[in-house]
Amino acid sequence: MALSESLYPTFQTLEITLRNSIHNAAHQYFKREGWYSDRQIIKHPNDVGALDKAKKALTRMLLT
């Protein structure tokens, strides 16, 4: 348990770094900042649904 707890900050940093790297690479490849919202790029119904759900949740959080 202690080992898991001690590695948690490292894994958090790794996750953020990986997500930022993927975003930066996709931004350069697709040549647009909002590549993650483009329905020409994000086509799979599960991904579109997850994106819409996340946007609605963020909108609700910002409005409350």
Backbone hydrogen bonds, N-H to C=O, Kabsch-Sander energy under -0.5 kcal/mol:
donor,donor_aa,acceptor,acceptor_aa,energy
5,E,1,M,-2.4
6,S,2,A,-2.3
7,L,3,L,-1.6
8,Y,4,S,-0.9
11,F,7,L,-2.4
12,Q,8,Y,-2.4
13,T,9,P,-2.2
14,L,10,T,-2.4
15,E,11,F,-2.5
16,I,12,Q,-2.3
17,T,13,T,-2.4
18,L,14,L,-2.6
19,R,15,E,-2.7
20,N,16,I,-2.5
21,S,17,T,-2.2
22,I,18,L,-2.5
23,H,19,R,-2.5
24,N,20,N,-2.7
25,A,21,S,-2.4
26,A,22,I,-2.6
27,H,23,H,-2.8
28,Q,24,N,-2.1
29,Y,25,A,-2.5
30,F,26,A,-3.1
31,K,27,H,-1.1
32,R,27,H,-0.8
35,W,32,R,-0.9
37,S,34,G,-2.1
38,D,35,W,-1.0
39,R,37,S,-0.6
41,I,38,D,-1.4
42,I,38,D,-3.0
43,K,41,I,-1.0
48,V,44,H,-2.6
49,G,45,P,-2.5
50,A,46,N,-2.3
51,L,47,D,-2.4
52,D,48,V,-2.5
53,K,49,G,-2.4
54,A,50,A,-2.3
55,K,51,L,-2.4
56,K,52,D,-2.3
57,A,53,K,-2.2
58,L,54,A,-2.4
59,T,55,K,-2.4
60,R,56,K,-2.5
61,M,57,A,-2.2
62,L,58,L,-2.3
63,L,59,T,-1.7
64,T,60,R,-0.9
